[in-house]
Amino acid sequence: MKAIVLEAPDKPLAFKEVDKPTLAPGEALVKIKAAALNRRDYWITIGKYAGIKYPTILGSDGAGIVAEVGSDTDKHLIGTEVIINPGYGWGNDPNFQSDDFKILGLPADGTFAEYVKVQSQHLHVKPAHLTWEQAAAIPLAGLTVYRALFTKGKAKKGDKVLITGVGGGTGAFALQFALAAGCQVFVTSGSGEKIDRAKHLGASAGVNYKAQDWAEQLHHLAGGFDVIIDSALGDGFAKLPDVCNPGGRIVVFGGTAGNIPPLNGRKIFWRQLQIIGTMMGNPDDFKAMVDFVNEHQIIPVVDEVFSLADAAKAVQKMESSSQFGKIVLHA
Ligand SMILES: NC(=O)c1ccc[n+]([C@@H]2O[C@H](COP(=O)([O-])OP(=O)(O)OC[C@H]3O[C@@H](n4cnc5c(N)ncnc54)[C@H](OP(=O)(O)O)[C@@H]3O)[C@@H](O)[C@H]2O)c1
């Protein structure tokens, strides 16, 4: 089969012939129809990710058709249209992942291939209202955002929610999920055009995080926020407590803009704020997220679709952060 392989730190991604995986009991082989990028794939290609090994087939997000199974008891799955939960080995505590937690696409070979081997229990029926490309966009970002907003951030109807960096794959999902839950949503972005797109999708207003006074502008537009979803950290993070309502929750799962500077800690205790870390999600979060997508007929924002052979170009686009929503590969 053909796959996108990361062969060495200093080599470009290779589109090459590799062996088709063989199955053990409990596993399934999915013929990939579409796969999607996450910033993780970019971090791995530039060597900034823990536990990188060579060679690896990248890709955590995938949608496709079950082609083979490793156990007779899973035979009914053959032919099913599926999306894949890429989080493996969560463990028993719903609050945090076990030491065995792993993500499809490193160390195990991922979805940027004609076929991927997964554990059958990680398969979920593809939402019927979505194309292959839209369905492939969901798993990692949808899961992370669902848990950040609802399981951890406790966002509910009527809450005021701020999404920082709305143009990213997770940012666009956060906007769509929060709107579907009946929240009033404000955004930041480094691009006025992306703020306009967010408003077109239903955001109330947005400000450019590159402006010196972005937090003051936001405060003027929105007052304070009950929930903030941030995957950037960086210098801007120090201003987030300033724009929180008392009792507000700032939920973080990424550090695209680097580490955080000193914070005014007094604001955190005086306003009884919570700064909450989260990581992808557990199997219950994934199931609840897929149910939510079906219930609200969410259609993920797909920025651009590249062919599998052009995965390197797709990663370059992610590096430039010029996308709005998810970058997808079709097999
Ligand atoms: N821990 C987890 O479970 C988990 C899961 C998913 C993602 N992540 C992490 O979360 C981050 C986002 O992932 P992604 O896949 O959505 O990446 P992505 O699609 O590449 O989006 C990154 C976005 O970050 C925004 N950004 C850049 N600098 C910013 C700043 N100074 N302030 C605010 N926003 C800024 C940009 O938004 P604009 O384009 O609007 O300017 C950019 O589009 C990454 O760091 C990723 O590694 C972690």
The ligand as a Tripos MOL2 file, in Angstrom:
@<TRIPOS>MOLECULE
LIG
   48    52     1     0     0
SMALL
NO_CHARGES

@<TRIPOS>ATOM
      1 N1         -3.3490   18.4150   24.2690 N.am      1 LIG1
      2 C1         -4.2040   17.9860   23.3270 C.2       1 LIG1
      3 O1         -4.9520   17.0340   23.5170 O.2       1 LIG1
      4 C2         -4.2480   18.7190   22.0320 C.ar      1 LIG1
      5 C3         -5.1850   18.3600   21.0560 C.ar      1 LIG1
      6 C4         -5.2600   19.1300   19.8900 C.ar      1 LIG1
      7 C5         -4.3790   20.1900   19.6910 C.ar      1 LIG1
      8 N2         -3.4430   20.4700   20.6500 N.ar      1 LIG1
      9 C6         -2.5550   21.6330   20.4880 C.3       1 LIG1
     10 O2         -3.3900   22.7800   20.3830 O.3       1 LIG1
     11 C7         -2.8300   23.7000   19.4540 C.3       1 LIG1
     12 C8         -3.8320   23.9480   18.3270 C.3       1 LIG1
     13 O3         -3.9770   22.7600   17.5520 O.3       1 LIG1
     14 P1         -4.6400   22.8050   16.1060 P.3       1 LIG1
     15 O4         -4.5700   21.4430   15.5470 O.co2     1 LIG1
     16 O5         -5.9270   23.5380   16.1780 O.co2     1 LIG1
     17 O6         -3.5570   23.7230   15.3410 O.3       1 LIG1
     18 P2         -3.6810   24.6300   14.0560 P.3       1 LIG1
     19 O7         -4.8400   24.1760   13.2200 O.co2     1 LIG1
     20 O8         -2.3370   24.7070   13.4530 O.co2     1 LIG1
     21 O9         -4.0590   26.0690   14.6600 O.3       1 LIG1
     22 C9         -3.1270   26.8690   15.3100 C.3       1 LIG1
     23 C10        -3.7740   28.2580   15.4980 C.3       1 LIG1
     24 O10        -3.1350   28.8940   16.5980 O.3       1 LIG1
     25 C11        -3.5020   30.2420   16.5420 C.3       1 LIG1
     26 N3         -2.4710   31.0840   17.1320 N.ar      1 LIG1
     27 C12        -1.1780   31.2290   16.7570 C.ar      1 LIG1
     28 N4         -0.5670   32.1540   17.5390 N.ar      1 LIG1
     29 C13        -1.5040   32.5800   18.4250 C.ar      1 LIG1
     30 C14        -1.4990   33.5370   19.4810 C.ar      1 LIG1
     31 N5         -0.4040   34.2330   19.7890 N.pl3     1 LIG1
     32 N6         -2.6330   33.7240   20.1850 N.ar      1 LIG1
     33 C15        -3.7740   33.0290   19.8840 C.ar      1 LIG1
     34 N7         -3.8250   32.1100   18.8890 N.ar      1 LIG1
     35 C16        -2.7190   31.8970   18.1770 C.ar      1 LIG1
     36 C17        -3.7010   30.5960   15.0570 C.3       1 LIG1
     37 O11        -5.0190   31.1270   14.9670 O.3       1 LIG1
     38 P3         -5.4140   32.1910   13.8330 P.3       1 LIG1
     39 O12        -5.1740   31.4980   12.5380 O.co2     1 LIG1
     40 O13        -6.8590   32.4720   14.0710 O.co2     1 LIG1
     41 O14        -4.5350   33.3950   14.0230 O.co2     1 LIG1
     42 C18        -3.5390   29.2280   14.3620 C.3       1 LIG1
     43 O15        -4.4290   29.0390   13.3110 O.3       1 LIG1
     44 C19        -1.5130   23.0970   18.9920 C.3       1 LIG1
     45 O16        -0.4630   23.6150   19.7820 O.3       1 LIG1
     46 C20        -1.7000   21.6080   19.2420 C.3       1 LIG1
     47 O17        -0.4820   20.9480   19.3970 O.3       1 LIG1
     48 C21        -3.3610   19.7710   21.7940 C.ar      1 LIG1
@<TRIPOS>BOND
     1     1     2 1
     2     2     3 2
     3     2     4 1
     4     4     5 ar
     5     4    48 ar
     6     5     6 ar
     7     6     7 ar
     8     7     8 ar
     9     8     9 1
    10     8    48 ar
    11     9    10 1
    12     9    46 1
    13    10    11 1
    14    11    12 1
    15    11    44 1
    16    12    13 1
    17    13    14 1
    18    14    15 2
    19    14    16 1
    20    14    17 1
    21    17    18 1
    22    18    19 2
    23    18    20 1
    24    18    21 1
    25    21    22 1
    26    22    23 1
    27    23    24 1
    28    23    42 1
    29    24    25 1
    30    25    26 1
    31    25    36 1
    32    26    27 ar
    33    26    35 ar
    34    27    28 ar
    35    28    29 ar
    36    29    30 ar
    37    29    35 ar
    38    30    31 1
    39    30    32 ar
    40    32    33 ar
    41    33    34 ar
    42    34    35 ar
    43    36    37 1
    44    36    42 1
    45    37    38 1
    46    38    39 2
    47    38    40 1
    48    38    41 1
    49    42    43 1
    50    44    45 1
    51    44    46 1
    52    46    47 1
@<TRIPOS>SUBSTRUCTURE
     1 LIG1         1 GROUP 0 **** ****
